[in-house]
Amino acid sequence: MLMSRGLRKVVNGLVVVFAKQGNRSVGVRPLSVCGVGQAEAETRESARDDHYDIIVSGGGMVGFAMACCLGQSKRLSNQRILLLEGAPSKPWSLPEDFSNRVCALNAHTQKLFQKLGVWEHITQMRTQPVKRMQVWEACSEAMITFDAQDQEDLIAHIVENDIILHAIKAQVPNHVEVEYSAKVKGYNLPSDSSSKVTVSLQDGRILTADLLIGADGAKSLVRKTMGVQYLSWEYDQMGIVATLQLSEPVDNTVAWQRFLPTGPVALLPLSEDKSSLVWSTTRANAKELLTLSDEEFTEALNRVIWDDSGTDQIVQSVHERWLKLLETFLPGRGADIRQLPPSLSTVMPNSRGAFPLGLGHAVHYVAPRIALIGDAAHRVHPLAGQGVNLGFGDVASLLDTLENCILMGAEIGEEQNLHSYESERQRHNVATMAAIDGLYRLYSTTATPFVLLRSLGLSAVNVMTPLKRRVLHHAEG
Ligand SMILES: Cc1cc2nc3c(=O)[nH]c(=O)nc-3n(C[C@H](O)[C@H](O)[C@H](O)COP(=O)(O)OP(=O)(O)OC[C@H]3O[C@@H](n4cnc5c(N)ncnc54)[C@H](O)[C@@H]3O)c2cc1C
């Protein structure tokens, strides 16, 4: 359904289109002045019908957040905006059971959502605060903890992806046109800003735009068509996700992550008796884990969380002396209290799923009349829970850039005007991605010198509160 092909009427000498989205009228636009020849008016009308100031391609969490920001922006209020999503629209209401796909949203994303009115919908549905995060490893006793300063400064909020998406959709203003089952077949991208972008849909329609925003995920067709260099590799790992039942209700506000040589396993709090699992492991192990019964899977999970048989004894004794030394220089801070993760009773039936994990980064996010955002521009390992937060950061930054363009009277699609978006985001994203990939590699080895270095380093960072806060705040930026 193309919403702009709505009912046409002549009102006060103007041909007016009443666009419809389902039963919802999404905009009223004068198209042509009466008196122009009928055929010419029809042609012009249809050309303008198919032209948008901004097309957002891809309606995942990031694409919808972009459409929501553009639609709510006062400076961009006269822009004609279309969001294209390849998948069909499905009716949705909050299910009783937790979804196995969740994200840890950081403070920066929360602020953006509060500004958009999205956060209120999320809190009305469900979300679980994270007040503490404990990260430890399988080869030594070293660990690091992050504690919330206060209620206003929590570590993160765990929210199901479906809730995030539907909360954002609820705040997309009516004048933003949204089209589902609108798979894009191809793009014709201009080599400079003198021509428009052409978007060919699978149903044969052709649209044009002054600016195309590629939010079409890690396999982005927009990025491929741009021909931009894309640095990428697979981790030969799968991320197993599932919902877990705890043995008893607890104050479940701690996020736990244990680094194993095969990959990190994380338990994220959902409610007082449920947690969400993200278990990154080798493809072979993931395949095997998916075939286990619920009981066997729970047993295997409990083993990797509790088993200390992989502890390196040399590292252990040096690390104990290191902690004593830290305690001498920073009394009271050397030995942080190690909490025990909640005991797991079972994995919820049919809640297991698995996703391939990899890293990818587009060397350029912009080109004439194009900007990439979210996973279309960058893909990271979920070990730091940053993927979609980086995408929401892109959205906020691109909105700023476009608003500035309008303020300066500049063309929104001109490449030079989009560069501030690219440089601002790449500065942040590349540093975050390098840190995540570095962590992944550092914890993939069991070689004693590396285990020793990372254990001493982790314990040292753990006692340096200002450094820990800097790490946390960079992740939020
Ligand atoms: C196991 C796992 C755990 C994760 N945990 C976290 C976490 O805790 N915190 C976090 O921040 N991130 C996390 N992430 C990452 C996060 O899920 C992604 O970063 C996020 O989903 C990317 O959103 P997106 O909107 O950019 O892309 P997508 O969700 O991939 O959306 C792209 C959209 O574009 C549409 N599309 C694609 N091609 C076309 C086309 N040709 N025409 C029309 N439409 C098209 C698709 O249908 C889709 O709806 C995790 C990822 C994994 C795998």
PDBQT file of the ligand as one rigid body, heavy atoms in Angstrom, charges set to zero:
ROOT
HETATM    1  C1  LIG A 501      22.473 -12.028  20.170  1.00  0.00    +0.000 C 
HETATM    2  C2  LIG A 501      22.451 -10.529  20.049  1.00  0.00    +0.000 A 
HETATM    3  C3  LIG A 501      22.313  -9.743  21.192  1.00  0.00    +0.000 A 
HETATM    4  C4  LIG A 501      22.322  -8.347  21.108  1.00  0.00    +0.000 A 
HETATM    5  N1  LIG A 501      22.220  -7.583  22.246  1.00  0.00    +0.000 NA
HETATM    6  C5  LIG A 501      22.306  -6.240  22.172  1.00  0.00    +0.000 A 
HETATM    7  C6  LIG A 501      22.268  -5.408  23.352  1.00  0.00    +0.000 A 
HETATM    8  O1  LIG A 501      22.160  -5.888  24.476  1.00  0.00    +0.000 OA
HETATM    9  N2  LIG A 501      22.350  -4.058  23.198  1.00  0.00    +0.000 N 
HETATM   10  C7  LIG A 501      22.486  -3.487  21.973  1.00  0.00    +0.000 A 
HETATM   11  O2  LIG A 501      22.593  -2.257  21.892  1.00  0.00    +0.000 OA
HETATM   12  N3  LIG A 501      22.500  -4.227  20.839  1.00  0.00    +0.000 NA
HETATM   13  C8  LIG A 501      22.420  -5.585  20.903  1.00  0.00    +0.000 A 
HETATM   14  N4  LIG A 501      22.457  -6.335  19.765  1.00  0.00    +0.000 N 
HETATM   15  C9  LIG A 501      22.551  -5.667  18.465  1.00  0.00    +0.000 C 
HETATM   16  C10 LIG A 501      21.196  -5.192  17.963  1.00  0.00    +0.000 C 
HETATM   17  O3  LIG A 501      20.266  -6.260  17.964  1.00  0.00    +0.000 OA
HETATM   18  C11 LIG A 501      21.357  -4.614  16.555  1.00  0.00    +0.000 C 
HETATM   19  O4  LIG A 501      22.369  -3.633  16.590  1.00  0.00    +0.000 OA
HETATM   20  C12 LIG A 501      20.052  -3.960  16.064  1.00  0.00    +0.000 C 
HETATM   21  O5  LIG A 501      19.026  -4.903  15.990  1.00  0.00    +0.000 OA
HETATM   22  C13 LIG A 501      20.259  -3.313  14.690  1.00  0.00    +0.000 C 
HETATM   23  O6  LIG A 501      19.107  -2.600  14.352  1.00  0.00    +0.000 OA
HETATM   24  P1  LIG A 501      18.931  -1.946  12.903  1.00  0.00    +0.000 P 
HETATM   25  O7  LIG A 501      17.582  -1.307  12.912  1.00  0.00    +0.000 OA
HETATM   26  O8  LIG A 501      20.108  -1.139  12.542  1.00  0.00    +0.000 OA
HETATM   27  O9  LIG A 501      18.952  -3.182  11.889  1.00  0.00    +0.000 OA
HETATM   28  P2  LIG A 501      17.881  -4.402  11.730  1.00  0.00    +0.000 P 
HETATM   29  O10 LIG A 501      17.266  -4.748  13.040  1.00  0.00    +0.000 OA
HETATM   30  O11 LIG A 501      18.609  -5.471  10.997  1.00  0.00    +0.000 OA
HETATM   31  O12 LIG A 501      16.754  -3.764  10.813  1.00  0.00    +0.000 OA
HETATM   32  C14 LIG A 501      16.890  -3.628   9.421  1.00  0.00    +0.000 C 
HETATM   33  C15 LIG A 501      15.493  -3.530   8.808  1.00  0.00    +0.000 C 
HETATM   34  O13 LIG A 501      15.608  -3.249   7.418  1.00  0.00    +0.000 OA
HETATM   35  C16 LIG A 501      14.678  -4.032   6.686  1.00  0.00    +0.000 C 
HETATM   36  N5  LIG A 501      15.238  -4.225   5.345  1.00  0.00    +0.000 N 
HETATM   37  C17 LIG A 501      16.387  -4.843   5.005  1.00  0.00    +0.000 A 
HETATM   38  N6  LIG A 501      16.564  -4.838   3.669  1.00  0.00    +0.000 NA
HETATM   39  C18 LIG A 501      15.488  -4.192   3.147  1.00  0.00    +0.000 A 
HETATM   40  C19 LIG A 501      15.076  -3.876   1.814  1.00  0.00    +0.000 A 
HETATM   41  N7  LIG A 501      15.819  -4.228   0.753  1.00  0.00    +0.000 N 
HETATM   42  N8  LIG A 501      13.913  -3.205   1.639  1.00  0.00    +0.000 NA
HETATM   43  C20 LIG A 501      13.159  -2.841   2.710  1.00  0.00    +0.000 A 
HETATM   44  N9  LIG A 501      13.483  -3.132   3.997  1.00  0.00    +0.000 NA
HETATM   45  C21 LIG A 501      14.638  -3.788   4.206  1.00  0.00    +0.000 A 
HETATM   46  C22 LIG A 501      14.578  -5.348   7.481  1.00  0.00    +0.000 C 
HETATM   47  O14 LIG A 501      13.366  -6.005   7.227  1.00  0.00    +0.000 OA
HETATM   48  C23 LIG A 501      14.698  -4.851   8.924  1.00  0.00    +0.000 C 
HETATM   49  O15 LIG A 501      13.442  -4.578   9.497  1.00  0.00    +0.000 OA
HETATM   50  C24 LIG A 501      22.447  -7.729  19.829  1.00  0.00    +0.000 A 
HETATM   51  C25 LIG A 501      22.557  -8.521  18.673  1.00  0.00    +0.000 A 
HETATM   52  C26 LIG A 501      22.566  -9.898  18.776  1.00  0.00    +0.000 A 
HETATM   53  C27 LIG A 501      22.701 -10.743  17.518  1.00  0.00    +0.000 C 
ENDROOT
TORSDOF 0
